[in-house]
Amino acid sequence: MHNPANPIPSRDIPLDVVHGPPTSEPDLGAPGEYPFTRGPYPTMYTGRPWTMRQYAGFGSATATNQRFRALLAGGQTGLSVAFDLPTQMGLDSDDPRAEGEVGKVGVAIDTLADMRVLFADIPLGEVTTSMTINATAAILLLLYQLVAEEQGVTPAGLGGTVQNDILKEYVARGTYIYPPAPSMRLVTDLFAYCAAELPDWNTISISGYHIREAGSTAAEEIGFTIANGLAYVEAAQAAGLAVDDFAPRLSFFWNAHSNFLEEVAKYRAARRLWARLMRDRVGARQPASWRMRFHTQTAGSSLTAQQPLTNVVRTTLEALSAVLGGTQSLHTNSFDEALGLPTEEAAMLALRTQQVIAHESGVTDTVDPLAGSYVIEHLTDQLEAKALAIVDRVAAAGGAVAAIETGMVQAAIEESAYRTARAVDSAEQVIVGLNAYVEDGATGVPPLELDPDLEADQIASLKLFKEGREDVDGALEAIGIAAAGSDNVLFPMKAALAAGATVGEVSDVLREVFGEYRP
């Protein structure tokens, strides 16, 4: 099958055949200065590269710990944890609803003992960790803190990020537990807890990644994500927190998708729009509150099961766009992820991809090397304008929570996803190996095989843990009292987890108080 004569590229902003100088000067500024178009820091990668933070987690805590240590030995500079669906949904591995899902898409964590095994022989005072967890974010953060304390790490020495972005779960991902209002209460309680207890912890990673994976355009990814960010800011302010006390610890999470030039511009546009909104609309006074810092992951939805080695090329270009756009940390997907969980060989090649970009490509020798490009500045301006229009549309609908509850955000993303699917189905948008340049035959890439006894072993381990602990009923009751009132729930949560309460038990207490969300 051959390439169509006039394929439609996967871009949000149409381009002219030739772009000349803009009619007005672009709003660039200097790197590290408002509006941060050219990057959040003055020297960017000329001092040191971004944090190479490969996302990993599968099966047991022991197996995942081994993968973490292999990646760190290979030169990875930060950890990123994938949790299984029961952990994400606040279900212990022995819950009937967890059957068949234990350890399948991430690591199973039920107890403090599991968290100890997950980070065994990894110095948490030296390595930063990102945890992709939302509805149960507070629980997993507290388990991590308890393990760090056992290692002797001081609160000020603990660094990392917890995703904690519940709004996009209602829109794009689905791992919510409670209704939006109490879920937002948990988010802001975590903000306040970290402001008091963990000053260097990034309290949220406001995620456009999953919005883009659900089918949004680049402008929608920016606009809906920043609208969610503003909702978190407003909720924190309503809870009595001062914006300049918590805003510097906010971070973002973007999707590095397939249209290279548009993606470079997307990060620059998002950074500039956030700075303007935080300064001029929210009224934050500190430059650190205007500065957008973000993690990027290459697009899982761009990977194909057909000709999977071609995914190495896709991931390389997507990663390079994130670097040229100024990311602070980066995950590169493995070429075999359309087939299953990544093998160690594929994960190591993904890490090597980042290392080649950092040390061999020359793009780290100067800050924002594409600044001033006619096309890049045009795309940056256009994406910012389209994203701002989306932010204003969400605000007019009553804000992000209201727009999600009415289905407005979901409908817009679904429409964009439908347009893309039709373009791919008709081969107007070319996907190499899928609808053009197709080859027959098997992939030749064996998928990762998980231990078939994993679930039974995890349940047996949980049973032994429960049999060996003291009574936790009083500690769980204290969580319920705090949740029913206005006290910060993370403090009694930490005491309960330290005493041996499980992820599922803590979540069940909150279910009793908050209820469960049913769309």
Buried (B, 14 or more C-beta within 10 A) or exposed (E): EEEBEEBBBBBBBEBEEEBEEEEEEBBBBEBBBBBBBBBBBEEBBEEEBBBBBBBBBBBBBBBBBBBBBBBBEBBBBBBBBBBBBBBBBBBBBBBEEBEEBBBBBBBBBBBBBBBBBBBBEBEBBEBBBBBBBBBBBBBBBBBBBBBBBBBEBEBEBBBBBBBBBBBBBBBBBEBBBBBBEBBBBBBBBBBBBBBEBBEEBBBBBBBBBBBBBBBBBBBBBBBBBBBBBBBBBBBBBEBEBEBBBBBBBBBBBBBBBBBBBBBBBBBBBBBBBBBBBBBEEBEBBBBEBBBBBBBBBBBBBBBBBBBBBBBBEBBBBBBBBBBBBBBBBBBBBBBBBBBBBBBBEBBBBBBEBBBEBBEEEEBBEEBBBBBEBBBBBBBBBBBBEBBBEBBEBBBEBEBBBBBBBEEBBBEBBBBBBEEBEEBBEEBBBBBBBBBBBEEEEEBEBEBBEBBEEBBEBBBEBBEEBBEEBEEBEEBBEBBBEBBEEEBBBBBBBBBBBBBBBBBBBBBBBBBBBBEEBEE
